[in-house]
């Protein structure tokens, strides 16, 4: 058992009812649009990082997506990083044991 997981951790699952119909539609649109714009996927020890070009509207869309994603998948740790000197934007999605396999299946990696 890893140090991120304890015996009391519940199994993770997406709670689709956490989003209302409009939020679900918006989440689906954002997911499709954002995944198409990533330029690199980096494997992390506990998840994946996706690199995006530096763009203010893209950063805003990633922030909106992360807010919705956290509602339905609260077991994920989501980090958005805008790098200095107009560098890329990184979205890192991680979590406890098993999350990486879940992400691989969800992202089609």
KATA-V364042 format. One record per residue. N is the residue number from 1. RES is the residue in three letters. OMEGA is omega in whole degrees, 0 to 359 (999 if undefined). Layout:
n:N res:RES omega:OMEGA
n:N res:RES omega:OMEGA
//
This chain:
n:1 res:UNK omega:182
n:2 res:UNK omega:179
n:3 res:UNK omega:177
n:4 res:UNK omega:185
n:5 res:UNK omega:176
n:6 res:UNK omega:180
n:7 res:UNK omega:183
n:8 res:UNK omega:180
n:9 res:UNK omega:176
n:10 res:UNK omega:175
n:11 res:UNK omega:180
n:12 res:UNK omega:176
n:13 res:UNK omega:178
n:14 res:UNK omega:178
n:15 res:UNK omega:184
n:16 res:UNK omega:180
n:17 res:UNK omega:178
n:18 res:UNK omega:179
n:19 res:UNK omega:174
n:20 res:UNK omega:186
n:21 res:UNK omega:179
n:22 res:UNK omega:178
n:23 res:UNK omega:180
n:24 res:UNK omega:178
n:25 res:UNK omega:181
n:26 res:UNK omega:179
n:27 res:UNK omega:180
n:28 res:UNK omega:178
n:29 res:UNK omega:179
n:30 res:UNK omega:181
n:31 res:UNK omega:179
n:32 res:UNK omega:183
n:33 res:UNK omega:184
n:34 res:UNK omega:180
n:35 res:UNK omega:179
n:36 res:UNK omega:185
n:37 res:UNK omega:179
n:38 res:UNK omega:180
n:39 res:UNK omega:180
n:40 res:UNK omega:171
n:41 res:UNK omega:180
n:42 res:UNK omega:177
n:43 res:UNK omega:177
n:44 res:UNK omega:180
n:45 res:UNK omega:185
n:46 res:UNK omega:180
n:47 res:UNK omega:182
n:48 res:UNK omega:172
n:49 res:UNK omega:177
n:50 res:UNK omega:180
n:51 res:UNK omega:180
n:52 res:UNK omega:175
n:53 res:UNK omega:179
n:54 res:UNK omega:181
n:55 res:UNK omega:184
n:56 res:UNK omega:182
n:57 res:UNK omega:176
n:58 res:UNK omega:178
n:59 res:UNK omega:179
n:60 res:UNK omega:179
n:61 res:UNK omega:177
n:62 res:UNK omega:179
n:63 res:UNK omega:178
n:64 res:UNK omega:179
n:65 res:UNK omega:181
n:66 res:UNK omega:179
n:67 res:UNK omega:179
n:68 res:UNK omega:181
n:69 res:UNK omega:181
n:70 res:UNK omega:178
n:71 res:UNK omega:184
n:72 res:UNK omega:181
n:73 res:UNK omega:185
n:74 res:UNK omega:179
n:75 res:UNK omega:180
n:76 res:UNK omega:169
n:77 res:UNK omega:184
n:78 res:UNK omega:180
n:79 res:UNK omega:175
n:80 res:UNK omega:183
n:81 res:UNK omega:174
n:82 res:UNK omega:187
n:83 res:UNK omega:183
n:84 res:UNK omega:176
n:85 res:UNK omega:178
n:86 res:UNK omega:177
n:87 res:UNK omega:184
n:88 res:UNK omega:172
n:89 res:UNK omega:176
n:90 res:UNK omega:170
n:91 res:UNK omega:178
n:92 res:UNK omega:181
n:93 res:UNK omega:185
n:94 res:UNK omega:179
n:95 res:UNK omega:183
n:96 res:UNK omega:181
n:97 res:UNK omega:179
n:98 res:UNK omega:181
n:99 res:UNK omega:181
n:100 res:UNK omega:177
n:101 res:UNK omega:177
n:102 res:UNK omega:180
n:103 res:UNK omega:179
n:104 res:UNK omega:180
n:105 res:UNK omega:182
n:106 res:UNK omega:182
n:107 res:UNK omega:180
n:108 res:UNK omega:181
n:109 res:UNK omega:999
//
